[in-house]
């Protein structure tokens, strides 16, 4: 009790926590089925998935709450005094600037390692990184700098990747360390900006804790090297604003040069970096309004060198981007957008995006609220609460810091607007990827540091304790989400957190190492340079599921050339030129696959089981309509009498159907190049319902092939031609000995031929 007889704040929190814990324990005593019935919303799918976890979660949370309640009742007054003294000491301690920055580096580095140290060992490249490494391996300097990645011009990142590859090859630890250094630099630049803007140390520390604890940073810190550009642009933006604050305080020209360099570098980093000059302009304007003086701008005009350099840098970056986008081989700006932006659409997306970022402070994956019909309510409530806090804090701040807070708010809104304009979508409940919400979350944390400074500026220990509890709740929520994702718990198995992403990257790395050990190294022992056929993504990902990209794309083997080979001439991938679409980077089209591949590859293919699984398997062959078979120039596959009882389970691994098949076969010797086509004509009765067709052949070098499915054309022609050279096993054989086609139901195929 306080002297006035009222409950002190910490015991009040303890009482509320006690009631919460008791409620959870009471709910845990209810049978799971009955409790699930109480919680069903809509169809109840989510509750049914979570039902096995309810009792354990309620018990754990109830016991944890009771423990916190007991601690707060027992040590509440001591904690209050300790927190008050610590905050006062931290804010008022006289520390030289150089020593303060060194301390911040140590604190931020320790927090980053606390969360992301495993990334140094288990982090690995992600989907886009393999394409970047492949580009770096095969493109010339000019092509490298003038080639877009999707619809991004990433000139500086490509140069950075070339330097990293020159220094470290594809050693993952070096790239993981670079990613964590970028994350640390981003946090440090935010701290430098806040401290120079006049925010006290305690709110800055709380903002750093809040920012680091966000588990969605895992998409940035566990591998994904390409996402460095977003962290680096945020770092350059915060550093540019810090340089402006330093210029206003010291009037030294070097700060303007730093500002110009940061803003220019951000524009050359990516097209999204153009928000940095806009952020500098808006922040400088707000700062001048807050100081009731335009002296900073007037003095800057008297130093035209940095301003001219900034203008030249920004304009040259814009012109260069326009030139790159105009090249015919590149994807144009915003060509990958899912919808055309309209004012109404952008407004809804801004609401959705900012609501997602704000809610993610305490709910790691806000899109789950849609399962309970609470997503729109959550977005609106979180934005209203944030607005109220900003308004309350702004009244307590002094005028200069208040307007700098407005400058940071404009920057945060500008980042959100840029993302919504760049990726418009008609889905208001879009699940925003962390690569988009991450930069906005960083700027939001800077805003919240100013808000915390305003709320606690008058020495209110109660408000400070509320902020500390909020940060603790955020850490607890994100750590809980991290654990649930890592364990693959129902309802969370599709989400991405630090540990779940590390698990996926570890599996991906093990798959790549298996490819190097079982395929590349045996081939390299036979020859320093090896030419081999590319492997389809469907086959590769069937053998190595971890290599499938998160959005479902199945990349071919050549995609991983950048991590499988140290030099571009070590592995030369080829494909047969017949019937191909655009080739992957680094793959050549050849008229004869057997003549193009290395003899060492053919020798290794005879005995290397992993290589055989990848090269000799093909899921299906596509057909095209043809006319009659030329007389006298075809090998005819004759029906085999009494062979209609052969079942699919006997010819196709894993098959379970006992439906009878009709077998057509030919025993002869022919070159694959001389008879590359398979012509099949259906009976008149089976055209409306095409049969199930399977193909198998026996070659001189590699023996029986796997069973291949033949996909009949969708327009159901009476006859179809299948290009057998699409089958690597067929194209690589020196001589074929027999071929058979299996059809179900029997009697559906009129004739089967191999024309010359």
CORPEDA-V437425 format. One record per residue. SS is DSSP state (alpha for helix, beta for strand, coil for the rest). OMEGA is omega as a letter, one per 40 degrees, with the letter a starting at -180 (none if undefined). BURIAL is + if it has 16 or more other C-alpha atoms within 10 Angstrom, else -. Layout:
SS:OMEGA:BURIAL, SS:OMEGA:BURIAL
This chain:
coil:i:-, coil:a:-, coil:a:-, coil:i:-, coil:i:-, coil:i:-, coil:i:-, coil:a:+, alpha:a:+, alpha:i:+, alpha:i:+, alpha:i:+, alpha:i:+, alpha:i:+, alpha:i:+, alpha:i:-, alpha:i:+, alpha:i:+, alpha:i:+, alpha:i:+, alpha:i:+, alpha:i:+, alpha:i:-, alpha:i:+, alpha:i:+, alpha:i:-, alpha:i:+, alpha:i:+, coil:i:-, coil:i:-, coil:a:-, alpha:a:+, alpha:i:-, alpha:i:-, alpha:i:+, alpha:i:+, alpha:i:-, alpha:a:-, alpha:a:-, coil:i:-, coil:a:-, coil:a:-, coil:i:-, coil:a:-, alpha:a:-, alpha:a:+, alpha:i:+, alpha:i:+, alpha:a:-, alpha:a:+, alpha:a:+, alpha:a:-, alpha:a:-, alpha:a:+, alpha:a:+, alpha:a:-, alpha:a:-, alpha:i:+, alpha:a:+, alpha:a:-, alpha:i:+, alpha:i:+, alpha:i:+, alpha:a:-, alpha:i:+, alpha:i:+, alpha:i:-, alpha:i:+, alpha:i:+, alpha:i:+, alpha:a:-, alpha:i:+, alpha:a:+, alpha:a:-, alpha:a:-, alpha:a:+, alpha:i:+, alpha:i:-, alpha:i:-, alpha:a:+, alpha:a:-, alpha:a:-, alpha:a:+, alpha:a:+, alpha:a:-, alpha:i:-, alpha:i:+, alpha:i:-, alpha:a:-, alpha:a:-, alpha:a:-, alpha:a:-, coil:i:-, coil:a:-, coil:i:-, coil:a:-, alpha:a:-, alpha:i:-, alpha:i:-, alpha:i:-, alpha:i:-, alpha:i:-, alpha:i:-, alpha:i:+, alpha:a:+, alpha:a:-, alpha:a:-, alpha:i:+, alpha:i:+, alpha:i:-, alpha:i:+, alpha:i:+, alpha:i:-, alpha:a:-, alpha:a:+, alpha:i:+, alpha:i:+, alpha:i:+, alpha:i:+, alpha:a:+, alpha:a:-, alpha:i:+, coil:a:+, coil:a:+, coil:i:+, coil:a:+, alpha:a:+, alpha:i:+, alpha:a:+, alpha:i:+, alpha:i:+, alpha:i:+, alpha:i:+, alpha:i:+, alpha:a:+, alpha:a:+, alpha:a:+, alpha:a:+, coil:i:-, coil:a:-, alpha:a:-, alpha:i:-, alpha:a:-, alpha:a:+, alpha:a:+, coil:i:+, coil:i:+, coil:i:+, beta:a:-, coil:i:-, coil:i:+, beta:i:+, coil:a:+, coil:a:+, alpha:a:+, alpha:i:+, alpha:i:+, alpha:i:+, alpha:i:-, alpha:i:-, alpha:i:+, alpha:i:+, alpha:i:-, alpha:a:+, alpha:i:+, alpha:a:-, alpha:a:-, alpha:a:-, coil:i:+, coil:i:+, coil:a:-, alpha:a:+, alpha:a:+, alpha:i:-, alpha:i:+, alpha:i:+, alpha:i:+, alpha:i:+, alpha:i:+, alpha:i:+, alpha:i:+, alpha:i:+, alpha:i:+, alpha:i:+, alpha:i:+, alpha:i:+, alpha:a:+, alpha:i:+, alpha:i:+, alpha:i:+, alpha:i:+, alpha:i:+, alpha:a:+, alpha:a:+, alpha:i:+, alpha:i:+, alpha:i:+, coil:i:-, coil:a:+, coil:a:+, alpha:a:+, alpha:i:+, alpha:i:+, alpha:i:+, alpha:i:+, alpha:i:+, alpha:i:+, alpha:i:+, alpha:i:+, alpha:a:+, alpha:a:+, alpha:a:+, coil:a:+, coil:a:+, alpha:i:+, alpha:i:+, alpha:a:+, alpha:i:+, alpha:i:+, alpha:a:+, alpha:a:+, coil:i:+, coil:i:+, coil:a:+, alpha:a:+, alpha:a:+, alpha:i:+, alpha:a:+, alpha:i:+, alpha:i:+, alpha:a:+, alpha:i:+, alpha:i:+, alpha:i:+, alpha:i:+, alpha:i:+, alpha:i:+, alpha:i:+, alpha:i:+, alpha:i:+, alpha:i:+, alpha:i:+, alpha:i:+, alpha:i:+, alpha:i:+, alpha:i:+, alpha:i:+, alpha:a:+, alpha:a:-, alpha:a:-, coil:i:+, coil:a:-, alpha:a:-, alpha:i:-, alpha:i:+, alpha:i:+, alpha:i:+, alpha:i:+, alpha:a:+, alpha:a:+, alpha:a:+, alpha:a:+, alpha:i:+, alpha:i:+, alpha:i:+, alpha:i:+, alpha:i:+, alpha:i:+, alpha:a:+, coil:a:+, alpha:i:+, alpha:i:+, alpha:i:+, alpha:i:+, alpha:a:+, alpha:i:+, alpha:i:+, alpha:i:+, alpha:i:+, alpha:a:+, alpha:a:+, alpha:i:+, alpha:i:+, alpha:i:+, alpha:i:+, alpha:a:+, alpha:i:+, alpha:i:+, alpha:a:-, alpha:i:+, alpha:a:+, coil:a:-, coil:i:-, coil:a:-, alpha:a:-, alpha:i:+, alpha:a:-, alpha:i:-, alpha:i:-, alpha:i:+, alpha:i:-, coil:i:-, coil:a:-, alpha:a:-, alpha:i:-, alpha:a:+, alpha:i:+, alpha:i:-, alpha:i:-, alpha:i:+, alpha:i:-, alpha:a:-, alpha:a:+, alpha:a:+, alpha:i:-, alpha:i:-, alpha:i:+, alpha:i:+, alpha:i:-, alpha:i:+, alpha:i:+, alpha:i:-, alpha:a:-, alpha:i:+, alpha:a:+, alpha:a:-, coil:a:-, coil:a:-, coil:a:-, coil:i:+, coil:a:+, coil:i:+, coil:i:+, coil:i:+, coil:a:-, coil:i:-, coil:a:-, coil:a:-, coil:i:-, coil:a:-, coil:i:+, coil:i:-, alpha:a:-, alpha:a:-, alpha:a:+, alpha:i:+, alpha:i:-, alpha:i:+, alpha:i:+, alpha:i:+, alpha:a:+, alpha:a:+, alpha:a:+, alpha:i:+, alpha:i:+, alpha:a:+, alpha:a:+, alpha:i:+, alpha:a:+, coil:i:+, coil:a:+, coil:i:+, coil:a:+, coil:a:+, coil:a:+, alpha:a:+, alpha:i:+, alpha:i:+, alpha:i:+, alpha:i:-, alpha:a:+, alpha:a:-, coil:a:-, coil:a:-, alpha:a:+, alpha:i:-, alpha:a:-, alpha:i:+, alpha:a:+, alpha:a:+, alpha:a:-, alpha:i:+, alpha:i:+, alpha:i:-, alpha:i:-, alpha:i:+, alpha:i:-, alpha:i:-, alpha:i:+, alpha:i:+, alpha:i:-, alpha:a:-, alpha:a:+, alpha:i:+, alpha:a:-, alpha:a:+, coil:i:+, coil:a:-, alpha:a:+, alpha:a:+, alpha:i:+, alpha:a:+, alpha:i:+, alpha:i:+, alpha:i:+, alpha:i:+, alpha:i:+, alpha:i:+, alpha:i:+, alpha:i:+, alpha:i:+, alpha:i:+, alpha:i:+, alpha:i:+, alpha:i:+, alpha:i:+, alpha:i:+, alpha:a:+, alpha:i:+, alpha:i:+, alpha:a:+, alpha:a:+, coil:a:+, coil:i:+, coil:i:+, coil:a:-, coil:i:-, coil:a:+, coil:i:+, coil:i:-, coil:a:-, coil:i:+, coil:a:-, alpha:a:+, alpha:i:+, alpha:a:+, alpha:a:+, alpha:i:+, alpha:i:+, alpha:i:+, alpha:i:+, alpha:a:+, alpha:i:+, alpha:i:+, alpha:i:+, alpha:i:+, alpha:a:+, alpha:i:+, alpha:i:+, alpha:i:+, alpha:i:+, alpha:i:+, alpha:i:+, alpha:a:+, alpha:a:+, coil:a:+, coil:a:+, coil:i:-, coil:a:-, coil:i:-, alpha:a:+, alpha:i:-, alpha:i:+, alpha:i:+, alpha:i:+, alpha:i:-, alpha:i:+, alpha:i:+, alpha:i:-, alpha:i:+, alpha:i:+, alpha:i:+, alpha:i:+, alpha:i:+, alpha:a:+, alpha:a:-, alpha:a:+, alpha:i:+, alpha:i:+, alpha:i:-, alpha:i:+, alpha:a:+, alpha:a:+, alpha:i:+, alpha:a:+, alpha:a:+, alpha:a:-, coil:a:-, coil:i:-, coil:i:+, coil:a:+, coil:a:+, coil:i:-, coil:a:-, coil:a:+, coil:i:+, coil:a:+, alpha:a:+, alpha:i:+, alpha:i:+, alpha:i:+, alpha:i:+, alpha:a:+, alpha:i:+, alpha:i:+, alpha:i:+, alpha:i:+, alpha:i:+, alpha:i:+, alpha:i:+, alpha:i:+, alpha:i:+, alpha:i:-, alpha:i:-, alpha:i:+, alpha:a:+, alpha:a:-, alpha:a:-, alpha:a:+, alpha:a:+, alpha:i:-, alpha:i:-, alpha:i:+, alpha:i:+, alpha:i:-, alpha:a:-, coil:a:-, coil:i:-, coil:a:+, beta:i:+, beta:a:+, beta:i:+, beta:i:+, coil:a:+, coil:i:+, coil:a:+, alpha:a:+, alpha:i:+, alpha:a:+, alpha:a:+, alpha:i:+, alpha:i:-, alpha:a:-, coil:a:+, alpha:a:-, alpha:a:+, alpha:i:+, coil:a:+, coil:a:-, coil:a:-, coil:i:-, coil:i:-, coil:i:-, coil:a:+, coil:i:+, coil:a:+, alpha:a:+, alpha:i:+, alpha:a:+, alpha:i:+, alpha:a:+, alpha:i:+, alpha:i:+, alpha:a:+, coil:i:+, coil:i:-, coil:a:-, coil:a:+, coil:a:-, coil:i:+, beta:i:+, beta:a:+, beta:i:+, beta:i:+, beta:i:+, beta:a:+, coil:a:+, coil:i:-, coil:a:-, coil:i:-, coil:i:-, coil:a:-, coil:i:-, coil:i:+, coil:i:+, coil:i:+, beta:i:+, beta:i:+, beta:a:+, beta:i:+, coil:a:-, coil:a:+, alpha:a:+, alpha:a:+, alpha:a:-, alpha:a:+, coil:a:+, coil:i:+, alpha:i:+, alpha:i:+, alpha:i:+, alpha:i:+, alpha:a:-, alpha:a:+, alpha:a:+, coil:a:-, coil:a:-, coil:a:-, alpha:i:-, alpha:i:-, alpha:i:+, alpha:i:+, alpha:a:+, alpha:a:+, alpha:a:+, coil:a:+, coil:i:+, coil:a:+, coil:a:-, beta:i:-, beta:a:+, beta:a:+, beta:i:+, beta:a:-, coil:i:+, coil:i:-, coil:a:-, coil:i:-, coil:i:+, coil:a:-, coil:i:-, coil:a:-, coil:a:-, beta:i:+, beta:a:+, beta:i:+, beta:a:+, beta:i:+, beta:i:+, coil:a:-, coil:i:-, coil:i:-, coil:a:-, coil:i:+, coil:i:-, beta:a:+, beta:i:+, alpha:a:+, alpha:i:-, alpha:a:-, alpha:a:+, coil:i:-, coil:i:-, coil:i:-, coil:a:-, coil:a:-, coil:i:-, coil:i:-, coil:a:-, beta:i:+, beta:i:+, beta:a:+, beta:i:+, beta:a:+, beta:i:+, beta:i:+, beta:i:-, beta:i:-, beta:i:-, beta:i:+, coil:i:-, coil:a:+, coil:a:+, coil:i:-, coil:a:+, coil:a:+, beta:i:+, beta:a:+, beta:a:+, beta:i:+, beta:a:+, beta:i:+, coil:a:-, alpha:a:-, alpha:a:-, alpha:a:+, coil:a:+, coil:i:-, coil:a:-, coil:a:+, coil:i:+, beta:a:-, beta:i:+, beta:a:+, beta:i:+, beta:i:+, beta:i:+, beta:i:+, beta:a:+, coil:a:-, coil:a:+, coil:i:+, beta:a:-, beta:i:+, coil:i:+, coil:i:+, coil:a:+, beta:i:+, beta:i:+, beta:a:+, beta:i:+, coil:a:+, coil:a:+, coil:a:-, coil:i:-, coil:i:-, coil:i:+, coil:i:+, beta:a:+, beta:i:+, beta:i:+, beta:a:+, beta:a:+, alpha:i:+, alpha:i:+, alpha:i:+, coil:a:+, alpha:a:+, alpha:i:+, alpha:a:+, alpha:a:+, alpha:a:+, coil:i:+, coil:a:+, coil:i:+, beta:a:+, beta:i:+, beta:i:+, beta:i:+, beta:i:+, beta:i:+, beta:a:+, beta:i:+, beta:e:+, coil:i:+, coil:i:+, coil:a:+, coil:a:+, beta:i:+, beta:a:-, beta:i:+, beta:a:+, beta:i:+, beta:a:+, beta:i:+, coil:none:-
